[in-house]
Amino acid sequence: MRNILILITLFLTTLSAHEYKTVFDCNSNDMSYIASRMFLVERTMDMIESNGDSVNFAITLHGSCAKIVSKDYDMLVKDDEIQNAKLAQLQLIKLDKKGVKIVVCAMSLNANAIDESSVISAAKISPNSFLETIKYQNDGYALMVFE
């Protein structure tokens, strides 16, 4: 009887859990802001999961934000932004390891003179990140914009 009650409790807990589906769209050129947003994504994940809910997060990067996926970001950002770009990239790698899908726009790589071979392995290259963002929204993901 006790095992049945435990199973029923687990089943009811599973029914009450929510999945948080969000795509974070980054187009900022402020490396400090980008780094702070990447930390906020992880903190948000931790808060959701601590409540017994699940996350399904993606980050799309375009414009100047694409610089943080380059292995050579220090050549692309101003000297006073290098530390924040490094923090943003390290946090992005950490988020990838936690299951966040990372997508960078190929057009933005080109516009920022970033060769695709210098993109960190955590990021998937999309021909156009707008297409990815639209797809996520069509699949029920909430849109959060970092500008």
C-alpha positions in Angstrom: 0.0 0.0 0.0 2.8 2.4 0.9 4.5 1.8 -2.5 1.2 2.6 -4.3 0.9 5.9 -2.3 4.5 6.8 -3.3 3.8 6.1 -7.0 0.6 8.1 -6.9 2.5 11.0 -5.3 5.3 10.8 -7.9 2.7 10.7 -10.7 0.8 13.7 -9.3 4.0 15.7 -8.9 4.9 15.0 -12.5 1.5 16.2 -13.6 2.0 19.5 -11.8 5.5 20.2 -13.2 5.7 22.8 -15.9 8.1 23.1 -18.8 9.5 26.6 -19.4 10.3 27.0 -23.1 12.1 30.2 -23.9 14.3 31.5 -26.7 16.6 34.3 -25.7 17.5 36.6 -28.7 20.7 38.6 -28.3 21.5 41.5 -30.5 23.3 43.8 -28.0 26.8 45.2 -28.6 27.4 45.9 -24.9 29.6 43.1 -23.7 28.9 43.9 -20.0 25.2 43.7 -20.6 25.6 40.4 -22.6 27.6 38.8 -19.9 25.1 39.8 -17.2 22.2 38.4 -19.3 24.0 35.1 -19.8 24.4 34.8 -16.0 20.7 35.7 -15.6 19.7 32.9 -18.0 21.5 30.3 -15.8 20.1 31.8 -12.6 16.6 31.6 -14.1 17.2 28.0 -15.1 18.3 27.2 -11.5 15.2 28.9 -10.0 12.8 27.0 -12.3 14.5 23.6 -11.7 14.6 24.2 -7.9 10.8 24.4 -8.1 10.6 21.0 -9.7 9.9 22.3 -13.2 11.9 21.8 -16.3 13.6 24.2 -18.8 13.9 24.0 -22.5 16.0 27.1 -23.4 17.7 28.3 -26.6 19.8 31.4 -27.3 20.0 33.0 -30.7 22.9 35.4 -31.4 23.1 37.9 -34.1 24.5 41.4 -34.8 27.3 42.4 -32.5 26.3 39.7 -30.0 27.7 37.1 -32.4 31.3 38.2 -31.4 31.1 36.2 -28.2 31.1 32.9 -30.1 34.4 33.6 -31.8 37.6 32.0 -30.4 39.2 35.3 -31.4 36.8 37.7 -29.6 39.7 39.7 -28.2 40.4 40.8 -31.8 36.8 41.9 -32.3 35.9 43.9 -29.2 37.4 47.0 -27.7 40.1 46.5 -25.2 38.0 47.6 -22.3 35.3 45.0 -23.3 37.6 42.0 -23.5 37.0 40.8 -19.9 33.2 41.0 -20.3 33.3 39.2 -23.7 35.4 36.5 -22.0 32.9 36.2 -19.2 30.0 36.0 -21.7 31.7 33.3 -23.7 32.5 31.2 -20.7 29.0 31.5 -19.5 27.6 30.6 -22.9 29.8 27.4 -22.8 28.5 26.6 -19.4 24.9 27.1 -20.6 25.6 24.7 -23.5 26.8 22.1 -21.1 23.5 22.5 -19.2 21.5 21.8 -22.3 20.8 25.3 -23.7 20.8 25.3 -27.4 23.1 28.0 -28.8 22.5 29.3 -32.4 24.6 32.0 -34.1 23.7 33.8 -37.4 26.0 33.1 -40.3 25.2 36.5 -41.8 26.2 38.2 -38.5 29.5 36.1 -38.4 30.2 37.5 -41.9 29.2 41.1 -41.0 31.6 40.9 -38.0 34.4 39.3 -40.1 34.3 36.1 -38.1 35.4 33.0 -39.9 33.1 30.0 -39.3 36.1 27.9 -38.4 36.8 30.1 -35.4 33.3 29.6 -33.8 33.3 27.8 -30.5 31.9 24.2 -30.6 29.0 25.2 -28.3 27.3 27.2 -31.0 25.4 25.9 -34.0 25.7 28.1 -37.1 22.4 29.0 -38.8 22.2 30.7 -42.2 19.8 33.2 -40.6 19.1 33.3 -36.9 15.7 35.0 -37.5 14.6 31.8 -39.0 15.6 29.9 -35.9 13.9 32.4 -33.6 10.7 32.2 -35.6 10.8 28.4 -35.5 11.2 28.4 -31.8 8.3 30.8 -31.4 6.2 28.7 -33.7 7.0 25.7 -31.4 5.7 27.6 -28.4 8.8 29.1 -27.0 8.4 32.5 -25.2 10.7 35.2 -26.7 13.0 37.2 -24.5 15.1 39.9 -26.2 18.5 41.2 -25.2 19.2 44.5 -27.0 
